[in-house]
C-alpha cells in the first residue's frame, strides 16, 4: 500500500508540473516560433527523467540500477525546485497580469518558463557543489561534574550511497584529524538503506579508518543503516523487512568503529558514553531497544554521562535517567531550503546546541545528504565539542 500511495502522489505531482509546463509553452507559442518547436520534443525527456526514481527503486540490484538511482536523485532535486518556482512565478504572473490588465502578458509565460528553468539549474548546481564543502562548528560545554576535559568530534549522517564521493569522505577525515580529538562519536546513518549501492566500500572504509582519536571512534546505527527499498527518499518496505546485513556490520568493523548498541563504555577514566539502538529501526525487523532508564541504570551518576543516539528524541527521559549530554544527528538541519525552516517544528532540537528539559543536547547537521545530493540553506558539518566540567555554553 505505501508503494501505491507514493507512486500515485509522485505521478500526480509530475503530471501537474508537466501540465503547467505545457501550458506555458502553448501560450508562449502564440508569440515565439521556437516555443512551438520545443513543444514537439520536451515531453519525451521529461517522462524519461521522471521515470529515473521509479527505476532506481524497483529494478533489481545492479550497476545499471544504481546509476539510474544516482541520476534520479539529482532529478528529484531539480524537480522539487522547478515545480515550486514555476508555481510561484505563475501565481505572481497572474497577479501582474491582473494589475496591468494584460498589458505585459505577451511574453509572460515564456519568461516564466525560462526563468524557472534557469533559476532551478543555478540552485541545483550550487547545491551539488555546496554539499561537498564541509564546515567545522565548535562549541564549548561545561558540566557540573568532575571529569577529564576532552574534545569530542560529533559526526553523523554520512549517508554513503550512489551519490557519495570518496574525496569528500577523505576531506572529512582530514578535518577531523586536524582537530586532534580525544574521541570521535558517529550518530548513525552511515548508509542510505543499501550496502551494495556504495561503489568500492573498501576505499571508504580505508579512509574512515584513518580517523585518529585518543580514545577511538564510537558509532551507533541509524534508521537507514538497514537494507530497505526507498522511493523518492521514502521507505516503502515495512519495518519488519528492514534488516541490517552482515556486510554493513563488517563495514563498521573495517572502519575501526567501536559500535554501541544499547551499551555503555568509558572514555578514559571518568567520562561514560552510552550508545543507543535506533528507535525507528533496530535492524532486526523491530523497533525494540532499551529505555533510557534501562540503559543507564548502572552508570555512575557522580561522573559525566554522554548519550549517543541517532534521532534527537526522549530528552526528558534521558535527563531523568541520569544523562548529562545527548549527541544526535538525523535532521540534516533540514538539508535543503525550506527544510531548514520546517524541521524545528518537529524536533525539540533540530540543529546545534540547545538545553532541553535540563539536558545539554547537540544535533549535528551531518556530513552527507539524503535523496537529492544537495545542500541549500544548510552546511555539511563536523561538530566539535570542547568538554570541561562546570556550567556554561558558548558557541
Long-range contacts (C-beta under 8 A, 24 or more apart in sequence): 2-234, 2-235, 2-236, 3-231, 3-236, 6-231, 6-232, 6-234, 6-236, 7-54, 7-231, 10-53, 10-54, 10-231, 10-232, 13-83, 14-50, 14-79, 16-83, 17-79, 17-82, 17-83, 17-86, 18-43, 18-46, 20-86, 20-87, 20-90, 21-46, 21-86, 21-113, 23-109, 24-86, 24-90, 24-109, 24-110, 24-112, 24-113, 25-109, 25-113, 27-108, 27-109, 27-110, 28-107, 28-109, 28-110, 28-113, 31-106, 31-107, 31-110, 32-107, 32-110, 35-110, 49-75, 49-79, 50-75, 50-79, 53-231, 53-232, 54-231, 56-162, 57-229, 57-230, 57-231, 57-232, 57-236, 58-229, 58-231, 61-194, 61-196, 61-197, 66-162, 66-196, 66-197, 66-199, 67-162, 69-162, 69-197, 70-162, 70-163, 73-162, 73-163, 73-371, 73-372, 73-373, 74-124, 74-128, 74-163, 74-372, 74-373, 76-232, 76-233, 76-371, 76-372, 77-124, 77-127, 77-128, 77-336, 77-371, 77-372, 77-373, 77-374, 78-120, 78-121, 78-124, 80-336, 80-372, 81-119, 81-120, 81-123, 81-124, 82-116, 82-117, 82-120, 85-115, 85-116, 85-119, 85-120, 86-112, 86-113, 86-116, 89-115, 89-116, 123-376, 124-374, 126-376, 127-336, 127-372, 127-373, 127-374, 127-375, 127-376, 128-373, 128-374, 130-374, 130-375, 130-376, 130-379, 130-380, 131-369, 131-373, 131-374, 131-375, 131-380, 132-165, 132-167, 132-168, 132-380, 133-379, 133-380, 134-168, 134-171, 134-172, 134-175, 134-367, 134-379, 134-380, 134-381, 134-382, 135-379, 135-380, 135-381, 135-382, 136-175, 136-179, 136-381, 136-382, 136-384, 137-352, 137-364, 137-381, 137-382, 137-383, 137-384, 137-395, 138-384, 138-385, 138-386, 138-395, 139-353, 139-362, 139-383, 139-384, 139-385, 139-386, 139-393, 139-394, 139-395, 140-385, 140-386, 140-388, 140-392, 140-393, 140-394, 140-395, 141-325, 141-353, 141-360, 141-385, 141-386, 141-387, 141-388, 141-393, 142-387, 142-388, 142-389, 142-390, 142-391, 142-392, 142-393, 143-304, 143-324, 143-325, 143-360, 143-387, 143-388, 143-389, 143-390, 143-391, 144-389, 144-390, 144-391, 145-302, 145-303, 145-304, 145-324, 145-389, 146-270, 146-302, 146-303, 146-389, 147-270, 147-271, 147-303, 147-304, 147-387, 147-389, 148-268, 148-269, 148-270, 148-271, 149-386, 149-387, 149-388, 149-389, 150-182, 150-183, 150-214, 150-215, 150-267, 150-268, 150-271, 150-387, 151-179, 151-180, 151-181, 151-182, 151-183, 151-384, 151-385, 151-386, 151-387, 152-181, 152-182, 152-183, 152-184, 152-185, 152-306, 152-327, 152-384, 152-385, 152-386, 152-387, 153-179, 153-181, 153-183, 153-184, 153-185, 153-213, 153-382, 153-383, 153-384, 153-385, 154-185, 154-186, 154-187, 154-327, 154-329, 154-362, 154-364, 154-382, 154-383, 154-384, 154-385, 155-184, 155-185, 155-186, 155-187, 155-329, 155-364, 155-366, 155-367, 155-382, 155-383, 156-186, 156-187, 156-188, 156-189, 156-222, 156-310, 156-328, 156-329, 156-330, 156-364, 156-366, 156-367, 157-187, 157-188, 157-189, 157-222, 157-329, 157-330, 157-332, 157-364, 157-365, 157-366, 157-367, 157-368, 157-370, 158-186, 158-189, 158-190, 158-366, 158-367, 158-368, 159-189, 159-190, 159-191, 159-192, 159-224, 159-366, 159-368, 159-369, 159-370, 160-190, 160-191, 160-192, 160-198, 160-201, 160-204, 160-368, 161-191, 161-192, 161-194, 161-197, 161-198, 161-368, 162-192, 162-197, 162-198, 162-199, 163-369, 163-373, 164-198, 164-199, 164-204, 164-368, 166-200, 166-203, 166-204, 166-207, 168-367, 168-380, 169-204, 169-207, 169-208, 169-367, 170-207, 172-367, 172-382, 173-207, 173-208, 173-210, 173-211, 175-382, 176-211, 176-212, 176-382, 177-210, 177-211, 177-212, 179-382, 179-384, 180-212, 181-213, 181-214, 181-384, 182-213, 182-214, 182-215, 182-267, 182-268, 183-213, 183-214, 183-215, 183-216, 183-217, 183-218, 183-267, 183-273, 184-211, 184-213, 184-216, 184-217, 184-218, 185-217, 185-218, 185-219, 185-273, 185-306, 185-308, 185-327, 186-217, 186-218, 186-219, 186-220, 186-257, 186-308, 187-220, 187-222, 187-308, 187-309, 187-310, 187-327, 187-328, 187-329, 187-330, 187-364, 188-219, 188-220, 188-221, 188-222, 188-223, 188-224, 188-225, 188-278, 188-309, 188-310, 188-329, 188-330, 189-222, 189-223, 189-224, 189-225, 189-310, 189-329, 189-330, 189-366, 189-368, 189-370, 190-219, 190-221, 190-222, 190-225, 190-248, 190-251, 190-252, 191-224, 191-225, 191-248, 191-251, 192-224, 192-230, 192-368, 192-370, 193-224, 193-226, 193-227, 193-228, 193-229, 193-230, 193-235, 194-227, 195-227, 195-245, 195-247, 195-248, 195-251, 201-251, 202-254, 204-255, 205-251, 205-254, 205-255, 208-255, 208-256, 208-257, 209-254, 209-255, 209-256, 211-256, 214-268, 215-267, 215-268, 216-256, 216-258, 217-255, 217-256, 217-257, 217-258, 218-257, 218-258, 218-259, 218-260, 218-265, 218-273, 218-275, 218-308, 219-252, 219-255, 219-257, 219-258, 219-259, 219-260, 219-275, 220-259, 220-260, 220-261, 220-275, 220-276, 220-277, 220-278, 220-308, 220-309, 220-310, 221-259, 221-261, 221-277, 221-278, 221-283, 221-310, 222-278, 222-310, 222-311, 222-329, 222-330, 223-278, 223-280, 223-281, 223-310, 223-311, 223-330, 224-370, 225-278, 225-283, 226-281, 226-283, 228-281, 232-371, 233-370, 233-371, 239-280, 239-281, 239-285, 239-286, 239-287, 240-285, 240-286, 241-285, 242-281, 242-283, 242-285, 243-283, 243-284, 243-285, 244-283, 244-284, 260-308, 262-289, 262-290, 262-295, 264-295, 264-296, 264-298, 264-299, 267-306, 270-303, 270-304, 271-303, 271-304, 271-306, 271-387, 272-299, 272-300, 272-303, 272-304, 272-305, 272-306, 273-306, 273-307, 273-308, 274-299, 274-305, 274-306, 274-307, 274-308, 274-323, 275-307, 275-308, 275-309, 276-307, 276-308, 276-309, 276-310, 278-309, 278-310, 278-311, 279-309, 279-310, 279-311, 279-313, 279-314, 280-311, 291-317, 291-321, 292-317, 292-318, 292-320, 292-321, 292-323, 293-317, 293-320, 293-321, 295-321, 296-321, 296-322, 296-323, 297-321, 304-387, 304-389, 312-347, 312-348, 312-349, 312-350, 312-361, 312-363, 313-348, 315-348, 315-349, 315-356, 315-357, 315-359, 315-361, 316-356, 316-357, 316-359, 318-359, 319-357, 319-358, 319-359, 323-359, 324-359, 324-360, 325-359, 325-360, 325-361, 325-362, 325-387, 326-359, 326-360, 326-361, 326-362, 327-362, 327-364, 327-385, 328-361, 328-362, 328-363, 328-364, 329-363, 329-364, 329-366, 330-363, 331-363, 331-365, 332-365, 332-366, 332-369, 332-370, 332-378, 333-363, 333-365, 333-366, 333-378, 333-379, 333-381, 334-377, 334-378, 335-369, 335-370, 335-374, 335-375, 335-376, 335-378, 336-372, 336-374, 336-375, 336-376, 336-377, 336-378, 337-376, 337-377, 337-378, 338-377, 339-377, 339-378, 340-377, 340-378, 351-378, 352-395, 353-393, 353-395, 355-393, 360-393
